[in-house]
Amino acid sequence: AKLADVVLPATMFLEHDDVYKGGGNQHITLGPKLIDPPEGPRTNHFVIEELGKRLGVADRPGFGMTEQQHVDVILGKRGLGSFSSLKEQKWVDLQPDFAAAHFLDGFGHADKKFHFRADWTGQASPNRPPKTMGLFGPVARLPEFPDHVDLIEVADEAHPFR
């Protein structure tokens, strides 16, 4: 905090509504707000809404909605219900059936084969940035075949907090 220009304390997970999808499992779970935050912290949603107003983009899709309305949209696009239904159900199991989970009918390519050579820039991705933002990171440094590639920005004297 001593080196920051601005300190924006964020709420913790029990202090705002959110949805979670954990690594290693196929469930979407609800993280409902259970307690009020102490004085000072704000939700990420609040900060983004306020930035939108100050930057003149609050009229764009996604702004002006509550956290629960965002959850409704996220779940609704996949036909998974709403904030209220997820609160009642506690989680949604998205595990594919046995054949799909074990690739018994092939892989997700037109030829159903596993592709050793990855098309890093042309494949669909659930967390891909919008086309207007372009691709992030050193895409040109990615290997042709799956392998380890050191893309982590290491700490140095000029950047000690990486």
N, C-alpha and C positions, 0 to 999 in steps of 0.2 A: 504494500500500500504506500510505502514511503516514496517509491519511484513512479507511482501512477499519477496521471494528470487528473483523472476522475475515478472515484471509487463508487461502484454501483453494487451494493450488496444485494445478492439474489436470494429469493426464498428457497427453502429446502423442500424436498420432495413431499413432505406431509402438508406443506403450506400452499399448494396450488394443485389444480386439476391437470392430469396428464395421462397419456397412454404410453405403454412400454411394450417393446418386443425385445426379449432377451436373446443374446447370442446362444446358440446351442439348443434352442427349443423353438417350437413352432406356435407359441401362444402369444396373443395380444392380451395384455392385462390392463385394467384400469388402476390408476393411482389417483384416487379422489382426494380432494383437499379435506384434511381431517382437523386441522388446527389453524388458527390465525397466526400470521407471522408477527414477530416483535416489531416495534416501531422502526422504520427505516428500510428494511429490505422490500424489494418489489419483485414481482414475477417477471420472467423473461418476456411474457406476453405483454405486460404493461410497458416495459421498456421499448419493445418493438413498435407498439401502438403509438407511443409518444414520439419516437424517432420518425415514424411515418407522417405524423402531423407536422413536425418541424421541417421535414424534407419535402413536403408538398405531395406526398404519394398516398395519403390516407384514403383517397378515393378509389384506389386500385382494389381488385378482388382480394379478399382475405383480410382486409382491414375493417375495423368497425364491428368485429365479431367477438363474442366472449370465448373463453377457453372451451367451454362446453359446446358451443356452436362449431368450433374448429373440429372437435372430436366427432360431432355429428357428421360433418362433411367428410372427414377422413374415413370413418366407418361406412357411411352411406355410399361412397364411390365404389366400395367393394361389396356392397350388399350385406354388410355385417351388423346392421342395426344402428343404434344411436348411443349417446352417452347414457341415457336412462336404462336402455336394455343391457348395456355392458355393466353398468353398476349393479343390476340385478343378477346377471349371469356370472360376474366376477372375471371371466376370461373367455376368449374365443380360441378354439383349437383349430389351427390351420395346417395341421400335419396332412400331407398328401397321402393317398391310399398306398398300400404296400407296393404295388407294381410301379407306381410313379416314383415313390421314394427310393426304390432300388433300381430304377432305370431298366426295368424288365422289358419295356416297350421302346427303348432307345433314349437318346438324349434330346435336348431342346433345340435341335437343328433340323432343317428340312430333310437331310439324309439320315437322321436319327443316330448318327455316329458321334463318338466323342472326338472333339477337335483338339489336338495337341497344340496347334498354333492358334494363339488367341488373337482375336481382332479387338484390341483394347479400345479403339475409338468408335467402332461401329456397332457395338452390342448394346442392347437395352440394359439398363441398370436401375434398380429401385431408388438409388440416391444420386442419380445423374443430375447435374445442374441443368437449368433451362437452357435451350439453344442460344438465347440472347446473351447468356453469360459465357458461353464457350466452355471448353474443357479446362479443368484445373490441373495444376501440377506439371511435372516434367514428363509429359506423355512420350516424347521422343526418346527418352532414356529407358523406357520399358523394354524388356527383352522380347525377342520374337517368340520364344518358347517359355512356358512357365518356369520361373527360376527365382532365386532371391536377387533382389536389386536394392541397394542401399540408397534410399531416397529420404532418409530422416535428416532433418537439419540438425547438425550436432552443435552443442554449445561451444562457443569460443569466447575470447576476451571481449569482443564487441557485442556479443549476444549471449550473455551468461545464463539466461533463463529458458533456453530451448530444451 
